[in-house]
Amino acid sequence: MSKKTYNIRTAGQANIPVLGLGTWQSTGQDCIDVVSQALKMGYEHIDTAQAYDNEKEVGEGIKQSGVARDKFFLTTKIFPDDMKFEPEKLIAAAKRSLENLDTDYVDLLLLHWPDDRVPLSETIPALCELQKQGLTRHIGVSNFNIAHIIEAKKHADVPIVVNQVEFHPFIKQNTLQTFLNNHHILLEAYSPLARGDVFDNEVIKEIADKHGVTPAQISLAWILSDTNRVAIPKTSNTDHLQGNLDAIDVQLSADELEKIGNLARSDGRKIEHPDYTPEWDD
């Protein structure tokens, strides 16, 4: 299968492929197989986390793919349990991830969740130190709201390039997106298929039929239509890998983008801050 040339999104000095493979709930041999197959077919972005308990399997999939380490972008995330007391624990946790992944570095290291038990004034400098030591090329956060990011930026002396949050056509993240755009931070969408809900939506199905593609591809194309976003759809089914990859090439009209954008529901999980105004950016 021919290798697809990826579009990228840039934040700080990071060049991140627009679509990656998420590995949440991917375990055992299935995880090894899907990571290996994804890299072989041209994926250049793999996402995992300590909390997924599959870093060793991801590392084995990378090894079995035969793809050189410098040919793809690798992300992992450190769970708050490893940040409870002192920054040294965060550094030790990052080194465990590298050992599990069997690599000398990751391209992006994220704090998986904010944790009020540990001040960001402690964890963010430790995260920055990991970049300076070469254990990660870039740093970011996950599930952070605006107030958390403002606080994190106060203590970061390297760019925070990503905030990884739940995002799909049924969830509003408009305020967060505006803030991230203003601060040159990419929104990285996990659960971009709304845990399968996109397959049952009549608007998305109608647009998919018009383009001769799947609802999954329409959801991903809608997310990627904004150059400030990347997406990491997960799958343990190797048959779905190419379809997700091909979503990069689906072009939606302005009318279609608007129709999908109007599907957002008020009950979705948002990472917002209701009091945010653009003046916070000053």
Phi and psi in degrees as a GROMACS rama.xvg file:
@    title "Ramachandran Plot"
@    xaxis  label "Phi"
@    yaxis  label "Psi"
@TYPE xy
-72.059  150.318  SER-2
-83.0494  131.283  LYS-3
-86.9258  138.145  LYS-4
-83.1955  124.783  THR-5
-85.5355  146.049  TYR-6
-76.6704  157.086  ASN-7
-129.922  160.291  ILE-8
-117.273  143.664  ARG-9
-117.726  132.854  THR-10
-143.426  129.408  ALA-11
58.3483  -128.587  GLY-12
-99.2922  7.20047  GLN-13
-88.7609  131.424  ALA-14
-112.415  106.757  ASN-15
-110.631  122.998  ILE-16
-56.1968  137.207  PRO-17
-66.4461  -25.03  VAL-18
-134.161  128.988  LEU-19
-127.642  178.007  GLY-20
-98.6839  117.173  LEU-21
-83.2891  146.779  GLY-22
-124.08  15.6997  THR-23
-59.1106  134.077  TRP-24
67.2047  10.0441  GLN-25
-93.6803  120.614  SER-26
-135.509  165.484  THR-27
56.5862  -146.396  GLY-28
-64.8376  -31.8606  GLN-29
-60.2137  -40.5681  ASP-30
-65.735  -45.7794  CYS-31
-57.0742  -46.3081  ILE-32
-66.2191  -43.7313  ASP-33
-70.7012  -37.2364  VAL-34
-65.8205  -45.2332  VAL-35
-60.8111  -47.3142  SER-36
-65.7808  -40.1879  GLN-37
-59.5315  -47.0694  ALA-38
-65.2832  -38.0854  LEU-39
-64.1169  -34.3925  LYS-40
-88.3364  -3.0306  MET-41
121.614  -0.515428  GLY-42
-60.9538  140.566  TYR-43
-125.567  22.9157  GLU-44
-154.063  118.675  HIS-45
-124.386  133.098  ILE-46
-121.495  131.377  ASP-47
-141.652  -171.562  THR-48
-164.535  152.99  ALA-49
-58.281  -38.6682  GLN-50
-66.8642  -18.4945  ALA-51
-77.6073  -14.9569  TYR-52
55.6414  39.5947  ASP-53
-138.614  16.0258  ASN-54
-60.9285  -36.9335  GLU-55
-64.6138  -40.4819  LYS-56
-67.4448  -39.4091  GLU-57
-61.2904  -44.5262  VAL-58
-60.6283  -39.7417  GLY-59
-68.1255  -38.3481  GLU-60
-62.341  -39.5105  GLY-61
-61.2242  -45.8392  ILE-62
-61.2192  -45.4623  LYS-63
-69.8478  -22.5326  GLN-64
-68.1326  -29.4111  SER-65
77.1194  4.57677  GLY-66
-82.6632  131.98  VAL-67
-62.3393  144.26  ALA-68
-58.2954  -33.5389  ARG-69
-82.2524  6.77017  ASP-70
-100.266  1.23315  LYS-71
-149.107  162.342  PHE-72
-102.005  124.55  PHE-73
-119.274  128.327  LEU-74
-120.771  139.564  THR-75
-136.903  168.637  THR-76
-133.403  143.154  LYS-77
-101.859  128.611  ILE-78
-80.7235  149.871  PHE-79
-55.3871  -27.8732  PRO-80
-55.381  -25.3528  ASP-81
-90.7362  7.7914  ASP-82
-125.481  16.8167  MET-83
-66.8662  -35.5096  LYS-84
-118.362  -57.5274  PHE-85
-142.569  156.509  GLU-86
-56.6883  -27.8742  PRO-87
-58.9237  -30.924  GLU-88
-68.894  -35.8376  LYS-89
-64.2988  -43.4941  LEU-90
-63.9086  -43.3808  ILE-91
-63.3775  -38.2492  ALA-92
-64.6489  -41.4395  ALA-93
-61.711  -40.243  ALA-94
-66.1142  -34.035  LYS-95
-64.5973  -39.3374  ARG-96
-62.0843  -44.0997  SER-97
-61.2688  -39.4269  LEU-98
-64.5839  -45.1542  GLU-99
-63.3612  -38.9665  ASN-100
-80.4615  -9.97377  LEU-101
57.26  51.1703  ASP-102
-142.153  157.75  THR-103
-84.145  -17.4947  ASP-104
-159.511  158.332  TYR-105
-111.905  160.08  VAL-106
-81.3563  -29.3222  ASP-107
-145.433  128.602  LEU-108
-119.487  125.828  LEU-109
-115.371  146.535  LEU-110
-79.5038  120.768  LEU-111
-68.5418  -39.1628  HIS-112
-145.392  150.52  TRP-113
-68.338  149.605  PRO-114
-139.723  109.372  ASP-115
-67.142  -11.3942  ASP-116
-74.1203  -18.4214  ARG-117
-127.581  122.823  VAL-118
-63.1798  137.818  PRO-119
-63.1871  -21.0579  LEU-120
-63.4945  -17.7345  SER-121
-99.8922  -44.6998  GLU-122
-76.1924  -36.0163  THR-123
-66.0047  -46.0749  ILE-124
-59.178  -35.2583  PRO-125
-65.8603  -39.5053  ALA-126
-63.3308  -42.6993  LEU-127
-61.6596  -38.0226  CYS-128
-63.4718  -36.3697  GLU-129
-62.184  -36.4455  LEU-130
-67.6565  -42.5232  GLN-131
-64.2517  -31.3884  LYS-132
-79.4685  -7.27138  GLN-133
85.2155  8.94713  GLY-134
-78.2695  -23.8317  LEU-135
-139.041  146.468  THR-136
-83.1549  -27.998  ARG-137
-146.896  162.007  HIS-138
-126.237  159.862  ILE-139
-164.458  -170.369  GLY-140
-135.753  169.164  VAL-141
-142.012  136.815  SER-142
62.7138  29.7972  ASN-143
-92.0874  136.239  PHE-144
-87.989  -178.2  ASN-145
-62.6571  -44.0625  ILE-146
-60.9821  -40.1274  ALA-147
-62.69  -42.1755  HIS-148
-68.7231  -40.163  ILE-149
-58.0735  -44.3534  ILE-150
-66.1871  -42.1758  GLU-151
-61.7052  -42.0162  ALA-152
-63.5632  -28.3179  LYS-153
-62.6193  -27.0328  LYS-154
-110.64  6.13516  HIS-155
-102.48  128.637  ALA-156
-108.17  11.7156  ASP-157
-131.012  159.158  VAL-158
-66.6227  137.899  PRO-159
-86.7763  114.779  ILE-160
-100.319  -16.5217  VAL-161
-144.512  143.814  VAL-162
-122.65  113.102  ASN-163
-92.3203  118.008  GLN-164
-139.16  164.124  VAL-165
-66.3125  130.337  GLU-166
-157.045  132.084  PHE-167
-165.47  178.288  HIS-168
-62.2254  -15.816  PRO-169
-101.252  8.97884  PHE-170
-129.619  135.919  ILE-171
-93.1317  124.818  LYS-172
-130.319  31.266  GLN-173
-59.7809  -46.6898  ASN-174
-65.1048  -43.9282  THR-175
-62.7496  -43.3437  LEU-176
-59.5507  -44.1609  GLN-177
-60.3846  -45.0622  THR-178
-61.8097  -47.0171  PHE-179
-60.7585  -42.8485  LEU-180
-57.8488  -44.0721  ASN-181
-64.9276  -22.2357  ASN-182
-110.396  13.0085  HIS-183
57.5491  42.1994  HIS-184
-115.721  131.763  ILE-185
-79.4816  143.011  LEU-186
-89.4524  119.438  LEU-187
-105.304  117.246  GLU-188
-88.7794  116.035  ALA-189
-100.048  161.771  TYR-190
51.9004  45.9729  SER-191
-69.1501  -11.2786  PRO-192
-103.03  12.5533  LEU-193
54.9004  40.9896  ALA-194
53.5887  36.4832  ARG-195
95.6888  -7.74249  GLY-196
-64.2445  -25.717  ASP-197
-63.8733  -23.8291  VAL-198
-71.0589  -19.0767  PHE-199
-105.661  0.680228  ASP-200
-86.6816  127.378  ASN-201
-66.9397  -37.8967  GLU-202
-63.4748  -47.0994  VAL-203
-66.7115  -39.9374  ILE-204
-63.531  -39.9759  LYS-205
-63.9178  -43.4877  GLU-206
-66.8214  -38.3795  ILE-207
-62.2961  -43.6893  ALA-208
-61.5352  -39.6829  ASP-209
-61.4767  -37.4658  LYS-210
-91.3506  -7.62622  HIS-211
69.2059  34.0583  GLY-212
-129.953  -175.135  VAL-213
-94.5277  159.239  THR-214
-57.2336  -34.3132  PRO-215
-59.8185  -43.802  ALA-216
-65.9407  -35.4294  GLN-217
-66.5377  -44.2942  ILE-218
-60.0535  -45.3066  SER-219
-65.9907  -41.4682  LEU-220
-62.4618  -37.6036  ALA-221
-64.3525  -45.5491  TRP-222
-60.9734  -45.289  ILE-223
-78.5861  -6.16808  LEU-224
-66.5395  -20.3382  SER-225
-95.5786  122.958  ASP-226
-73.6131  -0.460717  THR-227
-99.2355  14.2873  ASN-228
-131.176  151.245  ARG-229
-131.417  165.439  VAL-230
-138.02  147.656  ALA-231
-131.59  71.6379  ILE-232
-62.5765  139.136  PRO-233
-99.0794  149.297  LYS-234
-159.475  145.294  THR-235
-108.244  4.45157  SER-236
-104.474  111.696  ASN-237
-62.7104  -20.7087  THR-238
-67.9059  -22.8  ASP-239
-89.6453  -9.9724  HIS-240
-61.446  -47.7096  LEU-241
-67.2357  -38.3311  GLN-242
-60.5465  -44.5406  GLY-243
-62.4621  -41.4396  ASN-244
-62.8375  -39.856  LEU-245
-69.3303  -15.6422  ASP-246
-61.2307  -23.8518  ALA-247
-56.6457  -31.685  ILE-248
-92.1389  -2.76639  ASP-249
-79.8091  124.571  VAL-250
-108.667  122.067  GLN-251
-102.677  146.285  LEU-252
-75.5905  164.887  SER-253
-60.0151  -38.538  ALA-254
-64.8044  -41.5915  ASP-255
-66.7363  -40.756  GLU-256
-60.9566  -40.3133  LEU-257
-67.5322  -42.3462  GLU-258
-60.7486  -43.4476  LYS-259
-68.177  -40.326  ILE-260
-62.6313  -24.1151  GLY-261
-82.6919  0.799442  ASN-262
-84.6021  -8.72172  LEU-263
-58.7451  138.112  ALA-264
-107.29  156.128  ARG-265
-79.6212  -11.602  SER-266
-95.7576  4.88888  ASP-267
-74.7553  156.75  GLY-268
-75.7436  117.317  ARG-269
-112.896  151.845  LYS-270
-112.487  81.3655  ILE-271
-120.447  175.257  GLU-272
-139.374  110.2  HIS-273
-63.328  -21.4895  PRO-274
-94.7772  4.1093  ASP-275
-66.4182  135.407  TYR-276
-133.623  156.909  THR-277
-57.0568  -21.3798  PRO-278
-61.1586  -22.338  GLU-279
-62.021  -20.7835  TRP-280
-77.8364  -13.429  ASP-281
